[in-house]
Amino acid sequence: MAKVSAIEKNKHRRKLADRYAGKRAELKAIVMDRSRPIEERFRATLKLSELPRNSAPSRIRNRCEVSGRPRGYYRKLKMSRIALRELGSLGKVPGVVKSSW
């Protein structure tokens, strides 16, 4: 099990990323638009840097919903390989059967 503080920090980052997604997209569009004057693009860059760091989507870490484990994560199932194996053995994941012979 991951530290509770790490899991909560990641949840906070997800909330911030959702809250600032629109504003961040607008500012990035201004910065990337070559037809705009350089001063306007520079001001947009400064405003973008004033946004909270944790509101950037690249700072979000994919973590297992079951255990909070950050590695061995399957995006489609939103869980780690270890949690998948345990739940698959118990028959709690639909369509997954652990083989034995």
C-alpha positions in Angstrom: 0.0 0.0 0.0 1.3 3.4 -0.9 1.6 6.2 1.5 -1.7 8.0 2.1 0.0 11.4 1.6 1.3 10.4 -1.9 -2.2 9.3 -2.9 -3.8 12.5 -1.6 -1.2 14.6 -3.3 -2.0 13.0 -6.6 -5.8 13.5 -6.0 -5.1 17.2 -5.3 -3.1 17.4 -8.6 -6.0 15.9 -10.5 -8.4 18.4 -9.1 -6.1 21.3 -9.9 -5.5 20.0 -13.5 -9.3 19.8 -14.0 -9.8 23.3 -12.6 -7.2 25.0 -14.7 -7.5 23.0 -17.9 -9.5 25.6 -19.8 -7.4 28.6 -18.8 -4.2 26.6 -19.5 -5.5 25.6 -23.0 -6.4 29.2 -23.8 -3.0 30.6 -22.8 -1.2 27.8 -24.7 -3.2 28.5 -27.8 -2.1 32.2 -27.6 1.5 31.2 -27.1 1.5 28.8 -30.1 -0.2 31.2 -32.4 2.5 32.6 -34.6 0.2 35.3 -36.2 -0.1 37.1 -32.8 2.4 39.9 -31.8 5.4 38.7 -29.8 4.5 40.9 -26.8 1.1 39.3 -26.5 2.6 35.8 -26.7 5.2 36.7 -24.1 2.5 38.0 -21.7 0.6 34.8 -22.2 3.7 32.8 -21.4 4.1 34.8 -18.1 0.5 34.2 -17.2 1.0 30.5 -17.9 4.0 30.4 -15.6 1.9 32.1 -12.8 -0.5 29.1 -12.7 0.1 26.5 -10.0 2.7 24.0 -11.0 0.5 21.1 -9.9 -2.2 22.1 -12.3 -0.1 20.8 -15.2 -1.4 17.4 -16.4 2.2 16.1 -16.8 2.6 16.2 -13.0 -0.2 13.7 -12.5 1.0 10.2 -11.7 -1.0 7.1 -12.7 -1.7 5.2 -9.6 -3.6 1.9 -8.9 -7.1 2.6 -7.6 -6.9 -0.4 -5.3 -3.5 -0.1 -3.7 -2.1 3.3 -4.8 0.9 1.6 -6.4 2.6 3.9 -9.0 4.3 1.2 -11.1 3.1 -1.7 -13.2 -0.1 0.3 -13.9 -2.7 -0.9 -16.6 -4.4 2.2 -17.9 -7.4 0.4 -19.2 -8.2 -1.2 -15.8 -6.8 1.6 -13.6 -5.0 -0.9 -11.4 -1.5 -2.3 -11.0 -0.4 -5.8 -12.1 -0.3 -7.1 -8.6 -3.9 -5.9 -7.7 -5.1 -7.4 -11.0 -3.6 -10.7 -10.2 -5.1 -10.8 -6.7 -8.6 -9.7 -7.9 -8.4 -12.1 -10.9 -7.6 -15.0 -8.6 -10.6 -14.2 -6.5 -12.8 -13.9 -9.6 -13.7 -10.2 -9.0 -12.5 -9.0 -12.4 -14.9 -9.9 -15.2 -13.4 -11.9 -18.0 -10.2 -12.7 -16.2 -9.4 -16.2 -15.2 -6.0 -17.2 -13.7 -4.7 -20.2 -15.5 -3.5 -23.3 -13.8 -2.5 -26.7 -15.1 
